[in-house]
Amino acid sequence: AILAEAVAVVSSARRREDRSGHRSSLPEMAPKAMKGMKAAGKAMSKGAVAQALADECELKKAQVTSVLDALAALGASEAKKAGKFTIPGLCMVKTRQKPATKAGKKEIFGKVVMVKAK
């Protein structure tokens, strides 16, 4: 129940106005480019997230921290087991298999370069 309240608070949709002045209940789209992400500022720390959720849900910070730890452990185990973990309305974490790069010679920008195995 505590986790459901915390996720509901975090994922609540914000109202916004478009250019014509009409209000929309749609959430704002996340920026596609990395340039927009860098301009956003510094990310919140775990303690800051715990304190914000504790204030919002009227809980103790220690309780919220334990919920965040449990969520992190659950997410790590599910992503490893199933390859995908979703927090509804907030985010999805997917893992993918990328094939290894073989060592050898490759032509890069017209020059033959020795490439290490990765």
C-alpha positions as CSV (number, residue, x, y, z in Angstrom):
1,A,0.0,0.0,0.0
2,I,2.9,2.4,0.8
3,L,4.5,1.6,-2.5
4,A,1.3,2.2,-4.4
5,E,0.9,5.6,-2.7
6,A,4.5,6.5,-3.5
7,V,4.2,5.5,-7.2
8,A,0.9,7.4,-7.5
9,V,2.4,10.6,-6.1
10,V,5.5,10.3,-8.4
11,S,3.6,9.5,-11.6
12,S,0.7,11.9,-11.2
13,A,0.1,13.7,-14.5
14,R,0.7,17.4,-14.6
15,R,-1.7,19.7,-16.5
16,R,-0.2,22.0,-19.0
17,E,-1.3,24.8,-21.3
18,D,-0.6,24.7,-25.1
19,R,0.1,27.8,-27.2
20,S,-3.6,28.6,-27.8
21,G,-4.2,28.7,-24.0
22,H,-6.2,25.5,-23.8
23,R,-5.5,23.2,-20.9
24,S,-4.7,19.6,-21.5
25,S,-4.7,16.7,-19.1
26,L,-1.9,14.9,-21.1
27,P,1.5,14.6,-19.4
28,E,4.4,16.4,-21.0
29,M,6.5,14.3,-23.3
30,A,10.1,13.5,-22.2
31,P,12.8,15.1,-24.3
32,K,14.1,12.8,-27.0
33,A,17.6,14.2,-27.2
34,M,20.3,14.0,-24.6
35,K,20.9,17.7,-24.9
36,G,17.6,18.3,-23.2
37,M,18.4,15.9,-20.4
38,K,21.7,17.6,-19.5
39,A,20.0,21.0,-19.1
40,A,17.6,19.6,-16.5
41,G,20.1,20.0,-13.6
42,K,21.4,17.6,-11.0
43,A,19.5,14.4,-10.2
44,M,17.9,13.9,-6.7
45,S,19.8,11.6,-4.4
46,K,18.2,8.6,-2.7
47,G,17.9,10.5,0.6
48,A,16.3,13.4,-1.1
49,V,13.8,11.1,-2.9
50,A,13.0,9.4,0.4
51,Q,12.5,12.7,2.2
52,A,10.2,14.0,-0.5
53,L,8.1,10.9,-0.5
54,A,8.0,10.8,3.3
55,D,6.8,14.4,3.4
56,E,4.1,13.7,0.7
57,C,2.8,10.5,2.2
58,E,3.2,11.5,5.9
59,L,5.6,8.6,6.7
60,K,8.9,8.3,8.3
61,K,12.0,8.7,6.1
62,A,13.3,5.3,7.4
63,Q,10.1,3.6,6.2
64,V,10.3,5.1,2.7
65,T,14.0,4.3,2.5
66,S,13.3,0.6,3.3
67,V,10.6,0.6,0.6
68,L,13.0,2.1,-1.9
69,D,15.6,-0.6,-1.0
70,A,13.0,-3.3,-1.5
71,L,11.9,-1.8,-4.8
72,A,15.6,-1.7,-6.0
73,A,16.2,-5.3,-5.0
74,L,12.9,-6.4,-6.6
75,G,13.7,-4.5,-9.8
76,A,17.2,-5.9,-10.0
77,S,16.1,-9.5,-9.6
78,E,13.1,-9.2,-12.0
79,A,15.2,-7.4,-14.7
80,K,17.8,-10.2,-14.4
81,K,15.3,-13.0,-14.5
82,A,12.7,-11.7,-17.0
83,G,14.8,-9.1,-18.8
84,K,12.2,-6.4,-18.1
85,F,10.9,-4.5,-15.0
86,T,8.1,-2.0,-15.1
87,I,6.9,0.6,-12.5
88,P,3.5,1.3,-13.9
89,G,3.1,4.9,-15.1
90,L,6.7,5.8,-14.4
91,C,9.4,3.8,-16.3
92,M,10.4,0.4,-17.8
93,V,13.9,-1.1,-17.5
94,K,14.8,-3.6,-20.3
95,T,18.0,-5.6,-20.7
96,R,19.4,-6.6,-24.0
97,Q,22.0,-8.9,-25.4
98,K,24.7,-7.3,-27.5
99,P,27.0,-9.7,-29.4
100,A,30.7,-9.5,-28.7
101,T,33.0,-7.6,-31.0
102,K,35.7,-9.9,-32.5
103,A,39.3,-8.8,-32.6
104,G,40.8,-8.1,-36.0
105,K,41.3,-5.4,-38.7
106,K,38.5,-3.0,-39.6
107,E,38.3,-0.2,-42.1
108,I,37.4,3.0,-40.3
109,F,37.2,6.2,-42.3
110,G,39.2,4.7,-45.1
111,K,42.1,3.5,-42.8
112,V,42.7,-0.1,-41.7
113,V,42.7,-0.2,-37.9
114,M,43.4,-3.0,-35.4
115,V,40.4,-3.5,-33.1
116,K,40.5,-5.3,-29.7
117,A,37.9,-7.8,-28.7
118,K,35.2,-6.5,-26.5
